[in-house]
Amino acid sequence: MIRRLSALLLILGVALGLGVPREAHSHEVRPAYFELNQDSAHHYLITWKQPVQGDLAIRLRPRLSNGWLDRPPADQFANGVFLIRTWSVTDPAPDPVAGRTLTIEGLDRTITDVLAVIRLADGRRLEGIIKPDHPALALAFASTSGLPVPAYLRLGVEHILTGIDHLMFVLGLLLLVGVRWRLIKAITAFTVAHSLTLAASAVGVVRVPSAAVEALVALSIVFVATELVRAMRGRVGLTRRYPWLIAFTFGLLHGFAFAGALAEVGLPKDAIPMSLFLFNVGVEIGQLLFVGVAIVFILALRPVWARAPAAAFAVGRWAPPYAIGSFAAYWFIERAALAFSP
């Protein structure tokens, strides 16, 4: 089973390595955040937050079709995680927001999503996600309340499917355990663990620096790759004996990373629990889809792998764990440097 899974991971690794931008490799898919609040009859407060890496920021600029954001922001600063800009606007026109369009310039050249929240004084509220393939949102207030369930679910699915590091961890477990009952227990333990840390982040009980969490996530993948090499050499390691325990332990770290994708954006307190819950459900859907596709590939490659020449067998057997470990080690060094940088 390990041989067949090794061939699968080699193929997926090459495809992902050639087809996914570097930002996705390093899991830089944190969303940006746009918020517009009407706090009085004619006064509006606007906040824009976009993710940064140290001093580097993607060139993004929000624009409203009413021209409010064409003026310089009232305040602008960076906290090492986000670049934050704010505007304070007074406009006596009746209903100057409804029917307008919010456009994010430069978004089409990124893999970053934008969470947008609009609240008006009369109780109308609009929440949506702006995607790179359609970087504009029409401000049409169809209802006064309710979260856009499909939007947050979709964001969770896309977050896990574009998070190559998280997928490598799951595939590493798959390589170690194989398609058997213990795999179900390991995935269940992983799910329970990151659901706990998502919940803890949602209510503000625990807060961990995102850069440190991302570094530890990479280190967890290095650990799994090392355990895989040990298993291929005939040594039974801790992960092989107790896969559910390792999955649960590292699932706690991955849960903080999942939560960081939304919680650190600065969502309003009344939206964080529900949005994180829906996001977590989306993560689980994406994870199950990935595991299901992997199993289908295993079954499809079984007859092909049985006829593979010796050289291809050797490459297919040893390349995946060393590829996983090498990429994860690079991510760990890169993220640790960011975590400890001034």
C-alpha positions in Angstrom: 0.0 0.0 0.0 2.8 2.4 0.8 4.3 1.8 -2.6 1.1 2.7 -4.4 0.6 5.7 -2.2 4.2 6.8 -2.9 3.5 6.8 -6.6 0.4 8.9 -6.1 2.1 11.5 -4.0 5.0 11.8 -6.5 2.5 12.6 -9.3 0.5 15.0 -7.1 3.8 16.6 -5.9 5.0 17.3 -9.4 1.6 18.6 -10.5 1.4 20.9 -7.5 5.0 22.0 -7.8 4.5 23.0 -11.4 1.0 24.4 -11.3 0.6 26.3 -8.0 2.0 29.8 -7.5 4.6 30.3 -4.8 2.1 32.2 -2.6 0.0 29.0 -2.4 3.0 26.9 -1.7 3.7 28.9 1.4 0.0 29.0 2.3 -0.2 32.8 1.8 -4.0 32.8 1.2 -5.0 35.0 4.1 -8.0 37.1 3.0 -8.1 40.9 3.1 -10.9 42.6 4.9 -13.1 45.6 4.0 -15.6 47.1 6.5 -18.0 50.0 6.1 -20.0 51.1 9.1 -22.6 54.0 9.2 -22.5 55.3 12.7 -24.8 58.3 12.3 -27.2 59.8 9.8 -24.5 61.0 7.4 -21.2 59.7 8.8 -19.4 56.5 7.6 -16.3 54.8 8.9 -14.3 52.6 6.5 -11.6 50.1 7.4 -9.3 48.3 4.9 -6.9 45.5 6.0 -4.7 43.5 3.7 -2.2 40.8 4.6 1.6 41.6 4.6 4.8 39.7 5.1 7.1 41.9 7.1 7.5 45.0 5.0 6.1 43.5 1.8 2.5 44.1 0.8 0.5 43.1 -2.2 -0.5 46.1 -4.4 -4.3 46.2 -3.6 -6.5 49.2 -3.5 -10.2 49.3 -2.6 -12.4 51.7 -4.6 -16.1 52.7 -4.2 -18.0 53.9 -7.3 -19.2 56.9 -5.3 -15.6 58.2 -5.1 -15.2 58.0 -1.3 -11.9 56.1 -1.4 -10.3 58.3 -4.0 -9.2 60.6 -1.2 -6.2 59.8 1.0 -7.0 57.7 4.1 -7.4 59.4 7.5 -5.0 56.9 9.0 -2.6 54.2 7.7 -0.3 51.9 9.6 1.1 48.3 9.5 1.4 45.9 12.4 3.6 43.3 10.7 0.6 41.1 9.8 -1.7 43.5 8.1 -1.6 46.9 6.5 -4.5 48.9 7.8 -6.1 52.0 6.3 -9.1 53.9 7.5 -11.4 56.6 6.1 -13.9 58.9 7.8 -16.6 60.1 5.4 -19.5 62.6 5.8 -22.0 62.5 3.0 -25.5 64.2 3.3 -26.8 62.4 0.2 -29.7 60.1 0.8 -28.6 56.4 0.7 -25.1 57.0 -0.9 -24.0 53.4 -0.5 -26.9 51.2 -1.9 -26.4 50.5 -5.6 -22.7 51.3 -5.6 -19.9 48.9 -6.5 -16.9 48.0 -4.4 -13.9 47.1 -6.6 -10.5 45.9 -5.4 -7.8 47.0 -7.8 -4.9 44.5 -8.2 -6.9 41.6 -6.8 -7.0 39.8 -10.2 -3.2 39.4 -10.0 -3.3 37.6 -6.6 -4.8 34.5 -4.9 -6.1 36.6 -2.1 -9.9 36.8 -1.3 -11.5 39.8 0.3 -14.2 39.6 3.0 -16.5 42.6 2.8 -18.9 43.7 5.5 -21.3 46.7 5.0 -23.5 47.9 7.9 -26.0 50.8 7.6 -27.7 52.7 10.4 -31.1 51.5 9.4 -30.1 47.8 10.0 -29.3 46.8 6.5 -26.3 44.6 6.3 -24.3 43.0 3.4 -21.5 40.5 3.7 -19.7 38.9 0.8 -16.4 37.5 -0.5 -14.7 39.2 -3.4 -12.6 36.8 -5.6 -9.6 37.4 -7.8 -11.6 36.2 -10.9 -14.3 38.8 -10.2 -12.8 41.6 -8.1 -16.0 43.6 -7.7 -19.0 43.5 -5.4 -22.4 45.2 -6.1 -23.7 46.7 -2.9 -27.3 45.4 -3.2 -29.0 45.0 0.1 -31.4 42.1 -0.4 -31.9 41.3 3.3 -31.2 42.9 6.6 -29.5 40.0 8.4 -27.9 36.6 8.0 -24.4 35.3 7.1 -23.6 34.3 3.5 -23.3 30.6 4.3 -22.2 29.4 0.9 -19.5 32.1 0.8 -17.8 31.1 4.1 -18.2 27.4 3.2 -16.5 28.0 -0.1 -13.7 30.0 1.5 -13.0 27.0 3.9 -13.0 24.5 1.0 -10.6 26.7 -1.1 -8.4 27.4 1.9 -7.7 23.7 2.5 -7.4 22.8 -1.2 -4.9 25.7 -1.8 -3.0 25.0 1.4 -0.4 22.6 0.1 1.3 22.3 3.5 -1.9 21.1 5.2 -2.6 18.7 2.3 0.9 17.3 2.5 0.4 16.6 6.2 -2.9 14.7 5.5 -1.2 12.7 2.7 1.8 12.0 4.9 -0.7 10.3 7.3 -2.2 8.5 4.4 1.2 7.2 3.4 1.9 6.0 6.9 -1.4 4.5 7.8 -2.8 3.3 4.4 -6.4 3.0 3.4 -7.7 1.2 6.4 -9.7 1.7 9.6 -6.8 3.4 11.4 -6.9 6.1 8.7 -10.5 7.0 9.7 -9.5 7.3 13.3 -6.5 9.5 12.5 -8.6 11.8 10.3 -11.3 12.0 13.0 -8.7 12.9 15.6 -7.3 15.6 13.3 -10.7 17.0 12.7 -11.6 17.0 16.4 -8.3 18.7 17.3 -8.4 21.6 14.9 -12.1 22.1 15.6 -11.2 22.6 19.3 -8.6 25.3 18.5 -10.9 26.9 16.0 -13.5 27.2 18.8 -10.9 28.5 21.2 -9.9 31.1 18.8 -13.5 32.0 18.0 -14.3 32.9 21.7 -10.9 34.5 22.3 -9.7 31.9 24.9 -6.4 31.3 23.1 -4.4 33.5 20.8 -1.1 32.4 19.2 1.1 34.5 16.8 0.3 33.4 13.3 3.9 33.4 12.1 4.9 31.0 15.0 1.9 28.7 14.2 2.8 28.6 10.5 6.4 27.6 11.4 5.2 24.8 13.7 2.8 23.6 11.0 5.8 23.2 8.7 7.7 21.4 11.5 4.8 19.0 11.9 5.2 18.0 8.2 8.9 17.5 8.7 8.1 15.1 11.5 5.6 13.1 9.5 8.1 12.9 6.6 10.8 11.6 9.0 8.4 9.0 10.4 7.5 7.9 6.8 11.2 7.3 6.0 11.6 5.3 9.2 8.6 3.2 8.3 10.0 2.5 4.8 13.2 1.3 6.4 11.3 -1.1 8.5 11.3 0.9 11.8 8.0 1.3 13.6 7.9 4.9 14.9 5.5 6.7 17.1 3.2 7.8 14.3 2.9 4.3 12.9 1.9 2.9 16.3 -0.4 5.8 17.4 -1.4 7.7 14.2 -4.5 9.1 15.9 -2.4 10.6 18.7 0.0 12.3 16.3 -2.9 13.5 14.2 -4.7 15.0 17.2 -1.5 16.7 18.6 -0.6 18.4 15.3 -4.3 19.0 14.5 -4.3 21.5 17.3 -1.6 23.5 15.5 -3.3 23.2 12.1 -6.5 24.4 13.8 -4.8 27.6 14.9 -3.5 28.1 11.4 -7.1 27.6 10.0 -8.5 30.1 12.6 -5.8 32.6 11.7 -7.0 32.7 8.1 -10.2 34.5 9.4 -9.7 35.6 13.0 -6.6 37.7 12.5 -8.4 39.6 9.7 -10.4 41.3 12.4 -13.9 40.2 11.8 -16.6 41.8 14.0 -17.1 39.9 17.2 -20.6 39.0 16.4 -19.6 37.4 13.2 -16.4 35.5 14.3 -18.0 32.4 15.9 -20.4 31.7 13.0 -17.9 32.5 10.2 -15.3 30.3 11.8 -17.8 27.4 12.2 -18.8 27.7 8.6 -15.2 28.0 7.6 -14.4 24.8 9.6 -17.2 22.9 7.8 -15.7 24.0 4.5 -12.3 22.8 5.6 -13.7 19.4 6.4 -15.5 19.2 3.1 -12.3 20.1 1.2 -10.3 17.6 3.2 -12.8 14.8 2.6 -12.8 15.7 -1.1 -9.0 15.5 -1.2 -8.9 12.2 0.6 -11.6 10.8 -1.7 -9.7 11.8 -4.8 -6.5 10.3 -3.4 -8.2 7.0 -2.8 -9.6 7.0 -6.4 -6.1 7.6 -7.7 -4.8 4.7 -5.6 -7.3 2.3 -7.1 -6.7 3.6 -10.7 -2.9 3.4 -10.3 -2.8 -0.1 -8.9 -2.5 -2.0 -12.2 -0.1 0.6 -13.6 2.2 0.4 -10.6 2.3 -3.4 -10.7 3.9 -3.2 -14.2 6.4 -0.3 -13.3 10.1 -1.0 -14.0 12.5 -1.2 -11.2 14.0 2.3 -11.6 10.5 3.9 -11.6 9.7 1.9 -8.5 12.8 3.1 -6.7 12.0 6.8 -7.5 8.3 6.4 -6.7 9.2 4.8 -3.3 11.8 7.3 -2.0 11.0 10.6 -3.7 7.7 11.4 -1.9 9.0 11.4 1.7 12.1 13.3 0.8 10.2 15.8 -1.3 7.7 16.4 1.5 10.5 16.8 4.1 12.5 19.1 1.9 9.6 21.5 1.1 8.5 21.4 4.7 12.0 22.2 6.0 12.2 25.1 3.6 8.9 26.4 4.8 9.9 26.0 8.5 13.1 28.0 8.0 11.3 30.7 6.0 8.5 31.0 8.6 10.7 30.8 11.6 12.8 33.6 10.2 9.6 35.7 9.9 8.4 34.7 13.4 11.7 35.9 15.0 12.3 38.9 12.8 12.0 42.3 14.5 
